[in-house]
Amino acid sequence: VSSTDGKRPDQMVMAAFVSASTTKTSLGAWMHPSTDLGFLTADYYISLAKTLEKGGFDLMFFDDRLAMPAAYQNSIAGAVERGARAVKLDLIAILGLLAGHTSRIGLGATYSTTYSQPYHVARKFATLDHLSNGRAVWNVVTSLNVDEAENFGVDYTEHGDRYDFADQFLEVCTGLWESWQQDALELDRESGVFADPDKVRPLNYKGSRYSSKGPLTVPRPPQGWPMLLQAGQSPRGRDFGARWADMMFVSSNGIEAARKQYADQQERFVAAGRPRHAARLLPSVQVIVGETEELARAKEAYYDSFIDSEEELIYVSEQASFDFSTVPLDEPLDDELLDKVGGTRGLVEKYFGQTRAMFGEQATLRDLGVARARRANIRFVGSATQVADEMEEWFTTEACDGFVLQATDVPGSYEDMARLLMPELRRRGLVSDGSGSGTCAIASVLPGA
Ligand SMILES: Cc1cc2nc3c(=O)[nH]c(=O)nc-3n(C[C@H](O)[C@H](O)[C@H](O)COP(=O)(O)O)c2cc1C
């Protein structure tokens, strides 16, 4: 595609950010009395998927990690005891299940390019795309932490290399998806031709990291390629997204920062030879919506009563591959620490900034835990009208193309969004009314749909 003036879609994408576990964001969420603790059962996922689909969400997205957090106190004990990302079920099994119980919602799973083989992943998502009739979405991650490398018995791959390898990974996957032409299958009993051999070609890809002969043993997926999602925040990650993504997740501090990131990403699409608005950009936000603002604020206060600063530091240590238990909890944050966290400096700097903005210059590590719980994700709290006003402002002023929505308690928080917020957004014409073309809800709100 050479044009640089891709059309900006006129409706938002609404994606639910879920986990094959208890919710990821709310550290005490599994203790919240209304949380359904059935995360080891099929019914839990089926029921949640149906709630989201009926509520008009475009995508049910599952995050993933391939290790328990173990950096804090150099131990998994804290994560296990508190339920801090200690459980992550395999996602393809869950999405295969959900494909049979839903008909429209996009089904998104995170898969790492650093700890899988491209043939394997191409095959999984092609299969899911068939079984879901074109609703497979792959969140392409390169994986952040050392614990994951240790689970696979391999050396940790440095940041820039991970993305270079990921480029090769996707060259293989997309090549394999295209190894069958769309009309290759004939299934002609009279002639005895199952598929046309001229339309199924080997790939013969040879890269420095990955090679694959092909073709794939799965015919061309209904979407051509399963939809590609990416969440890189570093310049290299954002260029990678610019080259490959249909949708990108964004992590930002507020609307101003989001607008800047949005404009920056459009330039990156063009530099990658794609039009502006080539992919939808979705900041992650946490929504707490109530019948009135007062009720929403009460829910927020109750939810925040579960915050445990140390538990947050288990996550921060995991993200930064640095043991924050070695830092005094109640002394002012020291910028020298930033030099020690190496490659994740940007992330930790962001947390320092958020914490100081909330607690002042004398803010401590304990405060950082609280700030992260409350602000690491942008939060919209209020009545449906208030939350819709905020979303509308973000969307219409080019801060985003939709949102990836984090819940508090599950499923209650998504039920609230479905019951209160989505009808208000539909009334304003900001989200699809479900009558879009195609079988995949998310496809109908993508550029060019
Ligand atoms: C909303 C959102 C969801 C993410 N989900 C995952 C995930 O499930 N698994 C994972 O390993 N990384 C996840 N990430 C991390 C990104 O893939 C990426 O590594 C991170 O944002 C840092 O960017 P960089 O890789 O360009 O340095 C997520 C990031 C965001 C903003």
The ligand as an SDF file (V2000), in Angstrom:
LIG
                    3D

 31 33  0  0  0  0  0  0  0  0999 V2000
   -2.0620   -3.3800   26.9280 C   0  0  0  0  0  0  0  0  0  0  0  0
   -0.7870   -4.1790   26.8780 C   0  0  0  0  0  0  0  0  0  0  0  0
   -0.8400   -5.5650   26.9460 C   0  0  0  0  0  0  0  0  0  0  0  0
    0.3220   -6.3410   26.9240 C   0  0  0  0  0  0  0  0  0  0  0  0
    0.2300   -7.6920   27.0280 N   0  0  0  0  0  0  0  0  0  0  0  0
    1.3630   -8.4380   27.0750 C   0  0  0  0  0  0  0  0  0  0  0  0
    1.2990   -9.8460   27.2710 C   0  0  0  0  0  0  0  0  0  0  0  0
    0.2180  -10.4170   27.3880 O   0  0  0  0  0  0  0  0  0  0  0  0
    2.4580  -10.5490   27.3340 N   0  0  0  0  0  0  0  0  0  0  0  0
    3.6830   -9.9560   27.2110 C   0  0  0  0  0  0  0  0  0  0  0  0
    4.6990  -10.6550   27.2730 O   0  0  0  0  0  0  0  0  0  0  0  0
    3.7800   -8.6250   27.0060 N   0  0  0  0  0  0  0  0  0  0  0  0
    2.6500   -7.8630   26.9690 C   0  0  0  0  0  0  0  0  0  0  0  0
    2.7410   -6.5020   26.8180 N   0  0  0  0  0  0  0  0  0  0  0  0
    4.0870   -5.9200   26.7080 C   0  0  0  0  0  0  0  0  0  0  0  0
    4.4140   -5.5370   25.2740 C   0  0  0  0  0  0  0  0  0  0  0  0
    4.3930   -6.6570   24.4250 O   0  0  0  0  0  0  0  0  0  0  0  0
    5.8020   -4.8730   25.1870 C   0  0  0  0  0  0  0  0  0  0  0  0
    6.8200   -5.7970   25.4020 O   0  0  0  0  0  0  0  0  0  0  0  0
    5.9310   -3.7670   26.1990 C   0  0  0  0  0  0  0  0  0  0  0  0
    4.8840   -2.8460   26.0150 O   0  0  0  0  0  0  0  0  0  0  0  0
    7.2960   -3.0700   26.1110 C   0  0  0  0  0  0  0  0  0  0  0  0
    7.5240   -2.5670   24.8160 O   0  0  0  0  0  0  0  0  0  0  0  0
    8.8410   -2.9570   24.0110 P   0  0  0  0  0  0  0  0  0  0  0  0
    8.7690   -4.4440   23.8210 O   0  0  0  0  0  0  0  0  0  0  0  0
    8.7560   -2.2170   22.7130 O   0  0  0  0  0  0  0  0  0  0  0  0
    9.9980   -2.5560   24.8690 O   0  0  0  0  0  0  0  0  0  0  0  0
    1.5900   -5.7130   26.8190 C   0  0  0  0  0  0  0  0  0  0  0  0
    1.6400   -4.3070   26.7470 C   0  0  0  0  0  0  0  0  0  0  0  0
    0.4840   -3.5330   26.7780 C   0  0  0  0  0  0  0  0  0  0  0  0
    0.5930   -2.0400   26.7100 C   0  0  0  0  0  0  0  0  0  0  0  0
  1  2  1  0
  2  3  1  0
  2 30  2  0
  3  4  2  0
  4  5  1  0
  4 28  1  0
  5  6  2  0
  6  7  1  0
  6 13  1  0
  7  8  2  0
  7  9  1  0
  9 10  1  0
 10 11  2  0
 10 12  1  0
 12 13  2  0
 13 14  1  0
 14 15  1  0
 14 28  1  0
 15 16  1  0
 16 17  1  0
 16 18  1  0
 18 19  1  0
 18 20  1  0
 20 21  1  0
 20 22  1  0
 22 23  1  0
 23 24  1  0
 24 25  2  0
 24 26  1  0
 24 27  1  0
 28 29  2  0
 29 30  1  0
 30 31  1  0
M  END
$$$$
